[in-house]
Amino acid sequence: MVHQRASRAAVDGKLPVAKSLARTFAHSRRLAFAAAAFFVTSTAVAHAQAGGPFAGMAGNWHGGGTVTLDDGSKERLRCRATYTVPGGSMSMVLTCASDAYKFDLRAEVVAQGGEVSGTWSETSRNVGGNLAGRGGGGNFQVVATAAGFNANISLRTAGNKQSITIRADNIFRGADLSMSK
């Protein structure tokens, strides 16, 4: 049937096949342009996010390390963390546990001009306070404070590896963690 229409149109001097092909090519060009525009836009957004203060941190991490308790004893920890990174802010949930010890650290932070600030809480002990420090590009040095509590926290991210060092003046003396994506 299609061939009969094409033959009749060719006899009449019309070229429906050419028009059909022209429409197909025009449609293909529009699709190719839309795909190229989408690629360029998504690449630009990914590049902008990759260069943000919390570059490379978004996602789920797992690993372990040790915690040093206030009596000087050490326990091996298993940890998991989730970072949500919308622009210049970050939400973190870090849960670590050993056979006898557990902590559940949560933080909401923002970064602006190399300065970091926010809030933190340790839900299993019902304590929380403020965070302040410096950093960017996945490397941060902050101090967590609350009534009767101070801790220095160093967080370094490189590719799919991350290290977290916490030094506190009570509750526990510190933790050294290594995690990966």
Residue pairs with C-beta under 8 A, 6 or more apart in sequence:
5 16
6 16
6 17
9 15
9 16
9 17
49 55
49 85
49 87
50 56
51 137
52 85
52 87
52 88
52 111
53 88
53 111
53 116
53 135
53 136
53 137
54 83
54 85
54 88
54 89
54 90
54 111
54 138
55 136
55 137
55 138
55 157
56 138
56 157
56 158
56 159
57 83
57 85
57 90
57 138
57 157
57 162
58 83
58 84
58 85
59 82
59 83
59 181
60 80
60 81
60 82
60 181
61 79
61 80
61 81
61 82
61 83
61 162
61 179
61 180
61 181
62 79
62 80
62 81
62 179
62 180
63 79
63 162
63 177
63 178
63 179
63 180
64 76
64 77
64 78
64 79
64 96
64 177
64 178
64 179
65 76
65 77
65 79
65 96
65 164
65 175
65 176
65 177
65 178
66 74
66 75
66 76
66 77
66 175
66 176
67 74
67 75
67 77
67 96
67 98
67 101
67 103
67 172
67 174
67 175
68 74
68 172
68 173
68 174
68 175
69 75
69 101
69 172
69 173
70 170
70 171
70 172
70 173
72 173
75 98
75 99
75 100
75 101
76 98
77 96
77 97
77 98
77 101
77 175
77 177
78 96
78 97
78 98
79 94
79 95
79 96
79 97
79 177
79 179
80 94
80 95
81 92
81 93
81 94
81 95
81 162
81 179
82 92
82 93
83 90
83 91
83 92
84 90
84 91
84 92
88 110
88 111
88 112
89 108
89 109
89 110
89 111
90 107
90 108
90 109
90 110
90 111
91 106
91 107
91 108
92 105
92 106
92 107
92 108
92 109
93 104
93 105
93 106
94 103
94 104
94 105
94 106
94 107
94 164
95 102
95 103
95 104
95 105
96 102
96 103
96 105
96 175
96 177
97 103
101 172
102 124
103 122
103 124
103 125
103 172
104 122
104 123
104 124
105 120
105 121
105 122
106 120
106 121
106 122
106 123
107 118
107 119
107 120
107 121
107 131
108 118
108 119
108 120
109 116
109 117
109 118
109 119
109 131
109 142
110 116
110 117
110 118
111 135
111 136
114 134
114 135
114 136
115 132
115 133
115 134
116 131
116 132
116 133
116 134
116 135
116 140
116 142
117 130
117 131
117 132
117 133
118 130
118 131
119 128
119 129
119 130
119 131
120 128
120 129
120 130
120 131
120 144
121 127
121 128
122 128
125 171
127 146
127 149
127 171
128 146
129 144
129 145
129 146
129 147
129 149
130 144
130 145
130 146
131 142
131 143
131 144
131 145
131 153
132 142
132 143
132 145
133 140
133 141
133 142
133 143
133 153
134 140
134 141
134 142
135 141
135 142
135 155
138 155
138 156
138 157
138 158
138 162
139 155
139 156
139 157
140 153
140 154
140 155
140 156
141 152
141 153
141 154
142 152
142 153
142 155
143 150
143 151
143 152
143 153
144 150
144 151
144 153
148 170
149 168
149 169
149 170
149 171
150 168
150 169
151 166
151 167
151 168
151 169
152 166
152 167
152 168
153 164
153 165
153 166
154 163
154 164
154 165
155 162
155 163
155 164
156 162
156 163
156 164
160 180
160 181
161 178
161 179
161 180
162 178
162 179
162 180
163 176
163 177
163 178
163 179
164 175
164 176
164 177
164 179
165 174
165 175
165 176
165 177
166 174
166 175
166 176
166 177
167 173
167 174
168 174
